[in-house]
Amino acid sequence: QVQLTESGGGSVQAGGSLRLSCEASGTISKLAGIGWFRQAPGKEREKAAIIRDGGRTSYGDSVKGRFTISRNRDNGKISLWMQMNSQKLEDPGIYYCNSWQPNGAYWGQGTQVTVSS
């Protein structure tokens, strides 16, 4: 089992920045990757940014050049961050931390991000 705990959501004005955090604990030794997905009201969940076990990153087209994912593994836990710059009015939604490994995928409970004009 993997436990994912997100933090850092909130409100920001368009053009501003937010930083999301996620802590992964539990059976993380076999993680193949970890990342952030987001879901806007009435829309499907989509990839924001992921980082694979080897360190390779991948970003959704709508966030490329604005969001940066990073992670650190220490003391049996993984800390994951996503720096979100130049926030746009289409960025709001619930942001979920996600991890996956051979026996399945895990999701955090999500953190809300709102953007005002």
N, C-alpha and C positions, 0 to 999 in steps of 0.2 A: 504493500500500500504506500501511496505517496500522498502527503498532505501539502496543499498549496494555500498560502495565505497572502492575499493581495492588500496593498495599501497605496495611498498617494493620489487617489482620485479627488475630484472636486470641480470647482467652477473656475473658468479662466476666460478672459476676453480674447476675441479673435486676434491672432498675431502673437499671443502670449505663449507661455511654456508651462508644462507640467511634467513631473517625473513620477512614474509608477514603479512600485516595488513589489516583488513576489518572493516569498521564501518557500523553498521546497525542502521537505524533510521526510524521513521514513526510508523506504527501500529505494534509494536513488542511485545505487551502484550500476544499474543497468539502463539508466535513462538514455534514450537515443536522441532526445532533443527536448527543448523547452521553449516556450514563447508566449506571445500575446495574440489573442483574437478579440475582435470587438463585434458588437451587435447593436445597430441603431434600431429605433422603434420601427416596426413594420418591415424590417429587412432581415436577411439571413446573416448568420454569423460569418465573419470573414477574417482572413489572416491579416494581422497588422505586421508582426515581425516574429521570426523564429530564429533560434540558434541551435545548430545540430551539435552532437557530442564532440565532433572534431573541431568545432569553432566556426564552421561556415554559417553565415547569416543569410536570411532571405526576407525580403520586405514585400508587403502588398504594394501594388502600383500607386495607390492613392496616398501613401505615406512616404514613399521613397524620397530621400533628400531632406526630410523633415524630422523623422523619427530615427532614433538610434538605440539598438538593443545591446545590452552587455550583461555579463554574468560573472560570478565568482563562486568557486567551490572550496569550501573550508569546513573542517570539523563536522563532516557528515551532513552538511547542509549545502544547498545551492541558493545563492542570492541572485535574483534576476532584476534588472532594471530596464525601463524604456524611457528615454528622454524624448519628450514630444515638444518640438519647437514649431513656431509659425502655425499655431492652431487655427483651423478653419471651421466655418460654421457647419461643415459636413462631418466633422470629427466626433461629435457627441455620441454617447452610447454607453453601454456597459462593456467594460474591458475585462476579459477573463485571462487568467494565467492558465496555461495548458502544458502538460508534459506527457510524453509518450515513451513506451518501452515495449519490448516484445509481448508482454502479457496484457497490454491495454493502454488506455489513455486516461488521464486524470485532469479534472478541472477544478479551479478555485471557484469561490462563490461570486466573484466579480466585484468590480469597483466602478462607480458611476463617474462619468466625465461629462460636463456640460460646457458649452462654449457660447458666450454672448457677444452680440455685435457692439 
